[in-house]
Amino acid sequence: MAEGIKARLERIGTDGRMVNIPMDHGITIGPTKGLVDIESTIDAVTRGGADSVLTQKGLASRVHPNKNDSGYIIHLNASTTAGPDPNDKRLTGTVKEAVRAGADAVSFHMNVGSDSEPRQIEQAAQITKAADEFGLPVLAMTYARGPDVDEHDADNLAHAVRLAEETGADIAKTAYSGDSESYRRVTEATRLPVIMAGGSPQSDREMLENAKGAMEAGAAGVSMGRSVFQHDTPEAMARAVSMVVHDEATVDTALTQSGL
């Protein structure tokens, strides 16, 4: 691994573990709660302990003054829920643009099993090649999504994270399978660090239990978006997640001591 990639991985995580708050949802679902005044949200979640935040390139100027020295990841593809196929992610930026915008890493999304999977694999190859030239880490958001695909099946998720490694990514993000035992099959499918995607918001306890289960299964962290940035107290929720990931706190301790 290039020294630049190693150095930048340390900017988006802490001691090999990561709490990432993705906030690229504005392009997908519009200016939803927590993203209209994204400056305040970024300030809150990073004060709460998030190691890094993630947005599309156009928001870079709103991120940097408010991220409290946390890492910054720029996402390079997208789709909208209003479009004909939300799984068909198209490129929205380049690695060079991300570097110019001050990113510490880039990310992209692949849906294994979708009709657009072949194009996304090609995109992945382009992005990882370009990122390597700049010494920039790549986070691959790899999901099992498509016709007749079980999005939470551990074998499908294992295929997804393995695809991330095979295409040259440095970190793999995927959904939770629902329990720690089955998720271990996912984390053991690759030598890349695997971080758990938050998915659709549930109760605070349920989200933290998922995070705890993923960590017990060998995950390297969590990438949790709506459950944090749409929370009534995003700083407290970010702090609770960070306690589970970085301090190995129990769910009860994280709920109590975070201020939730």
Disulfide bonds with the S-S distance in Angstrom:
none
